[in-house]
Amino acid sequence: MKRTLLIVSITIVFAQIFNSCGENSTKNESSRKVKKRTGNEKVDLWTDIKEAEDSMYSKQKRNRVSNVHYLTYFTKLIEYYKKYPTDAKADSCLLAICTTDTGYPIGHAKHIELQEQYGDTLIDKYPKSKYRIFALENLIYMHDQAIKNKRDTVKLKKYYNLLLDLIPKNETNKERINEIQNRIQNIDRPVKFG
């Protein structure tokens, strides 16, 4: 009798445990945030990019960003650029890749390779982009910080000359133009940024 009572008690306990586990998983599934899709692939992808960006930056504030977050963000940006190359936001996707922390230290070969690939694409394929100057300045900074790797002075010179072509030649930019021309003449000396 005691044995039967023990078996029934154990069975009831296990039944309650399994039942409560099932209820919790149902509650968790229903409490998960469901993404609203518009049915417009382009709009949905742009929304995904913004969500990935917000998530990455909020995690960055808490020093919890991993390479997986960068990879997710970059994958969505690249997907948008490749699917909609003529869209007004395509060049901003390239700029985001070119200027966002890649998860590698500045000056690391992979960091340079990734940012340069998409920065060069922006500069070459979008000649009227308002982001070209910013991309060039970022590429110049990145190459000048390539301490562990040999600085590519040929590319630096190319980027400085492109930047010179883009800056309006007026009195306001005279000092900046002189600095760039001086930098081209002294390209073999690395610049130390503050």
PEPE-V672453 format. One record per residue. N is the residue number from 0. RES is the residue in one small letter. PSI is psi in whole degrees, 0 to 359 (NA if undefined). OMEGA is omega as a letter, one per 40 degrees, with the letter a starting at -180 (NA if undefined). Layout:
n=<N & N>
res=<RES & RES>
psi=<PSI & PSI>
omega=<OMEGA & OMEGA>
This chain:
n=<0 & 1 & 2 & 3 & 4 & 5 & 6 & 7 & 8 & 9 & 10 & 11 & 12 & 13 & 14 & 15 & 16 & 17 & 18 & 19 & 20 & 21 & 22 & 23 & 24 & 25 & 26 & 27 & 28 & 29 & 30 & 31 & 32 & 33 & 34 & 35 & 36 & 37 & 38 & 39 & 40 & 41 & 42 & 43 & 44 & 45 & 46 & 47 & 48 & 49 & 50 & 51 & 52 & 53 & 54 & 55 & 56 & 57 & 58 & 59 & 60 & 61 & 62 & 63 & 64 & 65 & 66 & 67 & 68 & 69 & 70 & 71 & 72 & 73 & 74 & 75 & 76 & 77 & 78 & 79 & 80 & 81 & 82 & 83 & 84 & 85 & 86 & 87 & 88 & 89 & 90 & 91 & 92 & 93 & 94 & 95 & 96 & 97 & 98 & 99 & 100 & 101 & 102 & 103 & 104 & 105 & 106 & 107 & 108 & 109 & 110 & 111 & 112 & 113 & 114 & 115 & 116 & 117 & 118 & 119 & 120 & 121 & 122 & 123 & 124 & 125 & 126 & 127 & 128 & 129 & 130 & 131 & 132 & 133 & 134 & 135 & 136 & 137 & 138 & 139 & 140 & 141 & 142 & 143 & 144 & 145 & 146 & 147 & 148 & 149 & 150 & 151 & 152 & 153 & 154 & 155 & 156 & 157 & 158 & 159 & 160 & 161 & 162 & 163 & 164 & 165 & 166 & 167 & 168 & 169 & 170 & 171 & 172 & 173 & 174 & 175 & 176 & 177 & 178 & 179 & 180 & 181 & 182 & 183 & 184 & 185 & 186 & 187 & 188 & 189 & 190 & 191 & 192 & 193>
res=<m & k & r & t & l & l & i & v & s & i & t & i & v & f & a & q & i & f & n & s & c & g & e & n & s & t & k & n & e & s & s & r & k & v & k & k & r & t & g & n & e & k & v & d & l & w & t & d & i & k & e & a & e & d & s & m & y & s & k & q & k & r & n & r & v & s & n & v & h & y & l & t & y & f & t & k & l & i & e & y & y & k & k & y & p & t & d & a & k & a & d & s & c & l & l & a & i & c & t & t & d & t & g & y & p & i & g & h & a & k & h & i & e & l & q & e & q & y & g & d & t & l & i & d & k & y & p & k & s & k & y & r & i & f & a & l & e & n & l & i & y & m & h & d & q & a & i & k & n & k & r & d & t & v & k & l & k & k & y & y & n & l & l & l & d & l & i & p & k & n & e & t & n & k & e & r & i & n & e & i & q & n & r & i & q & n & i & d & r & p & v & k & f & g>
psi=<315 & 322 & 317 & 318 & 320 & 316 & 317 & 318 & 314 & 318 & 317 & 316 & 312 & 321 & 318 & 320 & 311 & 321 & 316 & 325 & 317 & 321 & 319 & 318 & 325 & 318 & 317 & 318 & 320 & 335 & 349 & 144 & 125 & 126 & 132 & 126 & 140 & 342 & 346 & 110 & 320 & 315 & 317 & 319 & 318 & 322 & 318 & 320 & 313 & 321 & 318 & 320 & 311 & 316 & 316 & 316 & 326 & 323 & 328 & 323 & 329 & 12 & 43 & 18 & 132 & 172 & 334 & 321 & 316 & 316 & 315 & 313 & 310 & 321 & 317 & 320 & 315 & 318 & 316 & 313 & 317 & 323 & 327 & 62 & 338 & 357 & 150 & 338 & 354 & 317 & 330 & 331 & 316 & 319 & 319 & 319 & 318 & 329 & 353 & 145 & 131 & 354 & 349 & 153 & 149 & 134 & 347 & 144 & 318 & 322 & 312 & 314 & 312 & 311 & 323 & 319 & 311 & 332 & 315 & 322 & 316 & 313 & 318 & 317 & 345 & 71 & 341 & 7 & 137 & 352 & 359 & 315 & 315 & 317 & 317 & 315 & 322 & 317 & 321 & 312 & 314 & 317 & 325 & 339 & 0 & 71 & 316 & 332 & 157 & 129 & 135 & 92 & 334 & 314 & 321 & 315 & 317 & 312 & 319 & 318 & 320 & 318 & 318 & 320 & 329 & 334 & 128 & 134 & 93 & 176 & 326 & 324 & 6 & 314 & 318 & 317 & 318 & 320 & 317 & 316 & 320 & 321 & 321 & 319 & 331 & 39 & 335 & 345 & 125 & 149 & 139 & 119 & 143 & NA>
omega=<i & a & i & i & i & i & i & i & i & i & i & i & i & i & i & i & a & i & a & i & i & i & a & a & i & i & i & a & a & a & i & i & i & i & i & i & a & a & i & a & a & i & a & i & i & i & i & i & a & i & i & i & i & i & a & a & i & i & a & i & a & a & a & a & i & i & i & i & i & a & i & a & a & i & i & i & a & i & a & a & a & a & a & a & a & i & a & a & a & i & i & i & i & i & a & i & a & a & a & i & a & a & i & i & i & a & i & a & a & i & a & a & a & a & a & a & a & i & i & i & i & a & a & a & a & a & a & a & i & a & a & a & a & i & i & i & i & i & i & i & a & a & i & i & a & a & a & i & i & i & i & a & i & i & i & i & i & a & i & i & i & i & i & i & a & a & i & a & i & a & a & a & a & a & i & i & i & i & a & i & i & i & i & i & a & a & a & i & i & i & i & i & a & NA>
